[in-house]
Amino acid sequence: MSSKFTYLKAAEAAEQIQNGQTVAFSGFTPAGAPKDVPKAIAARAVALHAAGTVYRVGVVTGASTGKSLDGSLARAEAILFRTPYQNDPDLRKSINEGRTRFFDMHLSTLPQAVRYGFLGKVNWAVVEACEVSESGEITLTSSVGAAPTFCRVADKIIVELKSYAQYQPAHEAQLLNELRGTGIHLGYLINFGRERVEYKRLVF
């Protein structure tokens, strides 16, 4: 990638997102949804709340996500509003107790609502990708959803890059954690960062 891009750790990326801003995350269910940046936003919210500072962001996605996004942000009391859909128990509890505003909408109408500005200004798009070209073309990982719309309308884009020369122990741990959380027993690690696609099968 070209040096025109700024490389940040997840915590540094989270520092860029300010209280009250709207963040649109890629993904359609947990597939293709960022994992590290949402957890870093949640950690930032916990630290700011402990210091007596309000910190909550609007969350828009293509569909439901997972524990690393909706779950971590809900537990950190970091969600100002959420749309269009969710299925996380921690977020559901926050919504039902009136701590998080939620409005349901059909997933097929979301991209148009975002393009027309019905949801207000989108400050950030945070997308999971396996590659960014020198010209800035983003190759998403395992789902597309509303990510192209988010990237077109957002003021700024944070790309959570998921491409490695070889598997790391953390990758297996993350997959096993996702299997444990979803009740699914079989998962595949797929690495597109090599000359030939590499995969590993894990059973939980």
C-alpha positions, 0 to 999 in steps of 0.5 A: 500500500502507498504511504499516502495511507495512515496506518493506525492501531485499533486503539489509535483509530478509535481515538479519531471517533468522537462522542455523538458521531455516527459510525457505519460498520461493514458486514452482514451478520458477523461475517465481514464486520470489523472486530478490533476497532469496535472493541477499541471503541468500547474500551475507549468508552469505558475509560472515558465513562470512568473519568466522568466523560460522556461518550456514545456513538450512533451505530449503523450496519448492513444487518446484525453483527456479533459480540465483538461489535454490538456486544462489546459496544453495548456492554460499554454503554457506547451506543447512542442509537442503533439501526437497522437490526440487531440480535445481541442479548446485551444490546437488546437489554440496553434497548429494552431498558431505554438506555439505547435508542433503536429503530428497526427498518427493512435491510433492503431500504437501509442503503437508500436511507443512508444515501438520501441522508435520512439517518443524518450525517455518516461521519465514519465508515469502518470496514473489514477488508483483505486488501487496499490498492494503491489507488484506494480500492477496497477489497472487502472480506467475507460480505458486502452488505451496505459497505459500498454505500457507507464508504461513498457517503462517510466523511472518513473511512477506517479500514480494518485490514485482515491480510497476513502472510501466515496464520497467527495463534490469535486467528485460531483463537478468534475463530474458536471464540466465534464458534463458541459464541454462535454455537456453530461447530465447524469453521474455516480460516481462509487466508487470501494474503498468499500467492495461493489461497490457504485455508485451515479447518477448525472444529469446536 
